[in-house]
Amino acid sequence: MLGVLSGFVAIWLVVGVGWLLAHTQVLKADSQLLLSRLSFYVGNPALMVMMMSTADVRRIFAGNLLVTVFATLATGVIYLVVARTILRSRPDLGHTVIGTFASCYVNGGNMGLPIAAYVLHDVTWIAPLLLVQVGVLQPLGLALLDVDAARRGGHATSWQRNLTMPFRNPMTVGTLLGIALNLLHLHVPAVLATPLDMLGSLAVPTMLLAFGVSLRLGRLPGRGPERREVALLSLLKLVVQPLIALAGARVAGLDATTTRAVTVLAGLPTAQNIFSHAVRYQRSVVLARDVVFVTTIASVGTLTVIASLVG
């Protein structure tokens, strides 16, 4: 489990740097927004182009893709039902999108890659997960957040504008471009690959630094009115989603290795870019931050248990 632990150590060291820079006032409140925008508009699009253009297509379109889709959608639906019936929540569109994503959108990049490499012993296992998230869920979620932002700004939206919103979002454009290059068997020219790699390397650290700044300058996680919803989302993400994936894999008749892969990856913590989206659109920022914080810490134990039991 050294790969799992080293992945968490790397994440929290960078988050700690952000916290320390905010504590010493090197970075201030406006720095959080700047770092988040840098990740959103520059780092993530470049990263998505390079990652999706080199993913293993055979692994992407295997049977585990269907189980991943099923577990993701089922967990999101459970959140919506429980939030309305038990929490008695009637959230607006922006909160609904952030909450749903926090329940089922996993940290497939900076956590999924080391776990796929060191626990599952094959980094290509992460490809179907990335396809579902960045190729389908992310464009849909960002389009809905764009619609919500337009409504709050008093701008009427048309179906034509809503339909084209994903294609005007830098992260979505990078994702779709990478998938297109992959399917067409085209390679990014070397003259472009190097700067894209350099820019893509900004994505995760700037996001984590922004997260650390928010932890120092904002109130501590779990102390606000969102704590019941944070607990629900954390339970769904770390326990319910991997259980659904395990059940789905067995019903689908997947082999033991594939079953272990989809279950372990379903148990990854909530992705940091959910927090980035929340900051970018100024919707449920505290909720996103707290869920990322809680699930990232708690998943050290839950992933160890899942990998041991299913393995």
C-alpha positions in Angstrom: 0.0 0.0 0.0 3.1 2.3 -0.3 1.7 3.8 -3.5 -1.6 4.8 -1.8 0.2 6.4 1.2 2.8 8.2 -1.0 0.0 9.6 -3.1 -1.7 11.0 0.0 1.6 12.4 1.4 2.3 14.2 -1.9 -1.2 15.8 -1.9 -1.1 17.0 1.7 2.5 18.3 1.5 1.4 20.6 -1.4 -1.8 21.5 0.5 0.3 22.3 3.5 2.5 24.6 1.5 -0.7 26.5 0.4 -1.8 26.7 4.1 1.6 28.0 5.2 1.8 30.6 2.5 -1.6 31.9 3.5 -0.7 31.7 7.2 2.4 33.9 6.5 0.3 36.2 4.3 2.4 35.5 1.3 -0.9 34.5 -0.4 -4.1 36.2 0.5 -7.8 35.6 -0.1 -7.7 36.8 -3.7 -4.8 34.4 -4.4 -7.2 31.5 -4.0 -9.3 32.7 -6.9 -6.2 33.4 -9.0 -4.7 29.9 -8.5 -8.1 28.3 -9.2 -8.5 30.2 -12.4 -4.9 29.4 -13.5 -5.7 25.7 -13.0 -9.1 25.9 -14.7 -8.2 27.9 -17.7 -4.6 26.9 -18.3 -3.4 23.8 -16.5 -6.4 21.5 -16.7 -7.0 21.9 -20.4 -3.4 21.2 -21.3 -3.4 18.2 -18.9 -6.6 16.8 -20.4 -5.2 17.0 -24.0 -2.1 15.0 -23.1 -3.7 12.4 -20.9 -6.7 11.6 -23.1 -4.7 11.5 -26.3 -2.5 8.7 -25.0 -5.0 6.6 -23.0 -5.5 2.9 -24.0 -8.6 2.8 -26.1 -9.0 -0.9 -25.6 -9.1 -0.5 -21.8 -11.4 2.5 -22.1 -14.2 0.7 -24.0 -14.0 -2.6 -22.0 -16.8 -4.0 -19.8 -15.5 -2.1 -16.7 -16.7 1.1 -18.4 -20.3 0.1 -18.0 -19.9 -0.7 -14.3 -18.1 2.6 -13.7 -21.0 4.5 -15.4 -23.6 2.5 -13.3 -21.8 3.1 -10.0 -21.3 6.8 -10.7 -24.9 7.5 -11.8 -26.5 5.4 -9.0 -24.5 7.2 -6.3 -25.5 10.6 -7.7 -29.1 9.6 -7.8 -29.0 8.3 -4.2 -27.6 11.7 -3.1 -30.4 13.6 -4.8 -33.0 11.4 -3.2 -31.6 11.4 0.3 -30.9 15.2 0.2 -34.5 15.9 -0.6 -36.2 13.3 1.6 -34.0 13.1 4.7 -32.1 16.4 4.7 -35.2 18.2 3.4 -32.9 20.1 1.1 -34.3 22.1 -1.9 -31.0 23.3 -3.4 -30.7 25.5 -6.5 -29.1 24.2 -9.7 -25.6 25.2 -8.8 -25.7 23.6 -5.4 -27.3 20.4 -6.9 -24.5 20.1 -9.5 -21.7 20.6 -6.9 -23.3 18.2 -4.4 -23.9 15.5 -7.0 -20.4 15.7 -8.3 -19.0 15.6 -4.7 -20.8 12.4 -4.1 -19.5 10.4 -7.1 -16.7 12.3 -9.0 -13.5 10.7 -7.9 -9.9 12.0 -7.8 -8.8 10.0 -10.8 -5.8 12.2 -11.6 -3.3 12.8 -8.8 -4.7 10.0 -6.6 -6.0 7.6 -9.2 -2.8 7.3 -11.2 -0.5 6.3 -8.3 -3.1 3.9 -7.0 -3.6 2.3 -10.5 0.2 2.0 -10.8 1.1 0.7 -7.3 -2.1 -1.1 -6.1 -3.6 -2.3 -9.4 -0.2 -2.5 -11.2 -1.5 -1.1 -14.5 -2.1 2.6 -15.0 -4.5 2.0 -17.9 -7.2 0.9 -15.5 -7.8 4.6 -14.8 -8.7 5.3 -18.5 -12.4 4.3 -18.4 -12.9 6.4 -15.2 -11.3 9.4 -16.9 -13.4 8.9 -20.0 -16.7 8.9 -18.0 -15.7 11.9 -15.8 -13.9 14.3 -18.1 -15.6 13.2 -21.4 -19.2 13.0 -20.2 -19.8 14.2 -16.6 -17.6 17.2 -16.7 -19.0 18.8 -19.9 -22.5 18.2 -18.6 -21.8 19.6 -15.2 -20.0 22.6 -16.5 -22.7 23.3 -18.9 -25.3 23.3 -16.1 -23.0 25.5 -14.0 -22.8 27.9 -16.9 -26.6 27.9 -17.2 -26.8 28.6 -13.5 -24.3 31.4 -13.7 -26.2 33.0 -16.6 -29.5 32.8 -14.8 -28.0 34.5 -11.7 -26.5 37.1 -13.8 -29.9 38.0 -15.2 -29.1 36.7 -18.7 -31.7 34.6 -20.5 -30.3 31.4 -22.0 -31.5 29.7 -25.1 -31.2 26.0 -25.9 -28.6 26.9 -28.6 -26.4 28.6 -26.1 -26.8 25.8 -23.5 -26.0 23.2 -26.2 -22.8 24.9 -27.2 -21.6 25.8 -23.6 -19.5 22.7 -23.2 -17.6 23.5 -26.3 -16.7 27.0 -25.0 -15.3 25.7 -21.7 -11.5 25.4 -21.8 -11.4 22.2 -19.8 -14.1 20.5 -21.9 -12.4 21.6 -25.1 -9.1 20.1 -23.9 -10.8 16.8 -23.0 -12.7 16.4 -26.3 -9.6 17.3 -28.3 -7.5 14.7 -26.5 -10.2 12.0 -27.1 -10.4 13.0 -30.8 -6.6 12.7 -31.2 -6.7 9.3 -29.6 -9.5 7.9 -31.7 -7.9 9.3 -34.9 -4.6 7.8 -33.9 -2.9 11.2 -34.1 -0.1 12.3 -31.9 0.5 15.8 -30.5 3.5 17.3 -32.4 6.7 17.4 -30.3 6.8 21.2 -30.7 3.4 21.4 -28.9 3.8 18.4 -26.6 6.5 20.0 -24.5 4.8 23.2 -23.7 1.5 21.4 -23.2 3.2 19.1 -20.7 4.7 22.1 -18.9 1.4 23.9 -18.7 -0.4 20.7 -17.7 2.0 20.3 -14.8 0.4 23.4 -13.3 -3.0 21.9 -13.0 -2.7 19.8 -9.8 -0.3 22.0 -7.8 -2.2 25.2 -8.4 -5.5 23.5 -7.4 -3.9 22.0 -4.2 -2.3 25.3 -3.3 -5.7 27.0 -3.6 -7.2 24.3 -1.4 -4.6 24.9 1.2 -5.2 28.7 1.2 -8.9 28.1 1.7 -8.2 25.8 4.7 -6.2 28.6 6.4 -8.4 31.6 5.5 -11.8 29.9 5.7 -13.5 28.3 8.7 -12.4 24.8 9.6 -14.2 21.9 7.8 -17.2 20.4 9.5 -18.1 23.4 11.7 -20.7 25.0 9.5 -24.3 24.3 8.7 -23.2 22.0 5.8 -21.9 19.3 8.2 -24.8 16.9 7.8 -24.5 17.1 4.0 -20.8 16.7 4.2 -21.3 13.5 6.3 -23.8 12.2 3.7 -21.6 13.0 0.7 -18.5 11.4 2.4 -20.4 8.2 3.2 -21.7 8.0 -0.4 -18.3 8.6 -1.9 -16.2 6.3 0.3 -18.6 3.5 1.1 -21.7 3.4 -1.1 -20.0 4.0 -4.5 -17.4 1.2 -4.1 -20.1 -1.2 -2.9 -22.3 -0.4 -5.9 -19.3 -0.9 -8.2 -18.5 -4.2 -6.5 -22.1 -5.5 -6.9 -22.2 -4.2 -10.5 -19.0 -6.0 -11.4 -20.2 -9.3 -10.0 -23.5 -9.1 -11.7 -21.8 -8.2 -15.0 -19.5 -11.3 -14.5 -16.2 -9.4 -14.6 -13.1 -11.3 -13.7 -11.5 -10.9 -10.3 -8.8 -8.5 -11.5 -11.3 -6.2 -13.2 -13.7 -6.3 -10.2 -10.9 -5.3 -7.9 -9.9 -2.4 -10.2 -13.4 -0.9 -10.6 -14.1 -1.3 -6.8 -10.8 0.3 -5.7 -11.1 3.2 -8.1 -14.7 3.8 -7.1 -13.5 4.3 -3.6 -11.2 7.2 -4.4 -11.9 10.5 -2.6 -13.8 13.4 -4.1 -11.7 15.2 -6.8 -10.0 18.5 -5.9 -11.3 20.0 -9.1 -14.9 19.9 -7.7 -13.6 22.5 -5.3 -12.0 24.3 -8.2 -15.3 24.4 -10.1 -17.1 25.6 -6.9 -14.7 28.5 -6.6 -14.8 29.3 -10.3 -18.6 29.5 -10.3 -18.9 30.7 -6.6 -21.4 27.9 -5.8 -21.3 25.8 -2.5 -17.5 26.5 -2.1 -17.5 25.5 1.6 -19.4 22.3 1.0 -17.0 21.3 -1.8 -14.0 22.1 0.2 -15.2 20.2 3.3 -16.1 17.1 1.3 -12.7 17.0 -0.4 -11.0 17.5 2.9 -12.9 14.7 4.7 -12.9 12.2 1.9 -9.2 12.7 1.2 -8.2 12.0 4.8 -10.7 9.2 5.4 -9.9 7.4 2.2 -6.5 6.5 3.5 -8.2 3.9 5.7 -11.1 3.0 3.4 -9.0 2.4 0.3 -6.7 0.2 2.4 -9.7 -1.9 3.6 -11.2 -2.1 0.1 -8.0 -3.1 -1.6 -7.4 -5.7 1.0 -10.8 -7.3 1.1 -11.6 -7.2 -2.6 -8.0 -8.4 -3.5 
